[in-house]
Amino acid sequence: MKPEDNKPAIQEDDSDAPDPWDKRISDTGCFEENQALQICHYDTGDWRQCLKEMQAFRDCWKKFNNDTRVHTVDN
């Protein structure tokens, strides 16, 4: 076995590449609203305390016609 065979493979640094989930949310036009909602839930641990953020996300979602672009369920 050659010494170079034991070297770890060089991995490319893709830290600048956008996360696929973030890109999908960004494409909806509601990235900031989604981020605020996620942060609220993380901070409180309770979706019921994030009704203002949830409504802002819903309003944004409808503003950009995402309700017709992707299948969603509204009760």
C-alpha positions as CSV (number, residue, x, y, z in Angstrom):
1,M,0.0,0.0,0.0
2,K,1.3,3.4,-0.9
3,P,1.3,6.3,1.7
4,E,-0.9,8.4,-0.6
5,D,-3.6,5.7,-0.5
6,N,-4.2,6.5,3.2
7,K,-4.8,10.2,2.6
8,P,-8.4,11.3,3.1
9,A,-10.2,12.4,0.0
10,I,-10.2,16.1,-0.6
11,Q,-13.7,17.5,-0.1
12,E,-14.8,20.6,-1.8
13,D,-16.0,23.4,0.4
14,D,-19.6,24.0,-0.5
15,S,-20.4,26.2,2.5
16,D,-21.3,29.1,0.1
17,A,-23.8,26.9,-1.8
18,P,-27.4,27.7,-0.8
19,D,-29.2,25.0,1.2
20,P,-31.8,23.4,-1.0
21,W,-34.6,24.1,1.5
22,D,-33.6,27.8,1.8
23,K,-33.6,28.0,-2.0
24,R,-37.1,26.6,-2.3
25,I,-38.4,29.0,0.3
26,S,-36.5,31.9,-1.2
27,D,-38.1,31.1,-4.6
28,T,-41.6,31.5,-3.0
29,G,-40.8,35.2,-2.2
30,C,-41.5,34.5,1.5
31,F,-38.0,33.7,2.9
32,E,-38.0,36.4,5.5
33,E,-41.5,35.6,6.7
34,N,-40.7,31.9,6.9
35,Q,-37.5,32.6,8.8
36,A,-39.3,34.8,11.3
37,L,-41.8,32.0,11.9
38,Q,-39.1,29.4,12.3
39,I,-37.2,31.6,14.8
40,C,-40.4,32.3,16.8
41,H,-41.1,28.6,17.1
42,Y,-37.5,27.9,18.0
43,D,-37.6,30.6,20.7
44,T,-41.0,29.7,22.2
45,G,-41.4,26.0,21.4
46,D,-45.1,26.7,20.8
47,W,-46.7,27.5,17.4
48,R,-49.6,29.1,19.2
49,Q,-47.3,31.9,20.3
50,C,-46.4,32.6,16.7
51,L,-49.8,33.5,15.3
52,K,-48.6,36.9,14.1
53,E,-45.6,35.4,12.2
54,M,-47.9,32.6,10.9
55,Q,-50.3,35.1,9.5
56,A,-47.5,37.2,7.9
57,F,-46.3,34.0,6.2
58,R,-49.8,33.1,5.0
59,D,-50.3,36.6,3.7
60,C,-47.0,36.5,1.8
61,W,-47.8,33.1,0.5
62,K,-51.0,34.3,-1.0
63,K,-49.5,37.6,-2.2
64,F,-47.1,35.6,-4.4
65,N,-49.8,33.2,-5.6
66,N,-48.0,30.3,-4.1
67,D,-51.3,28.8,-3.1
68,T,-52.0,28.2,-6.8
69,R,-48.4,27.4,-7.7
70,V,-48.1,24.5,-5.3
71,H,-50.7,22.2,-3.8
72,T,-51.6,23.3,-0.2
73,V,-54.3,22.4,2.2
74,D,-56.4,25.1,3.8
75,N,-58.9,24.3,6.4
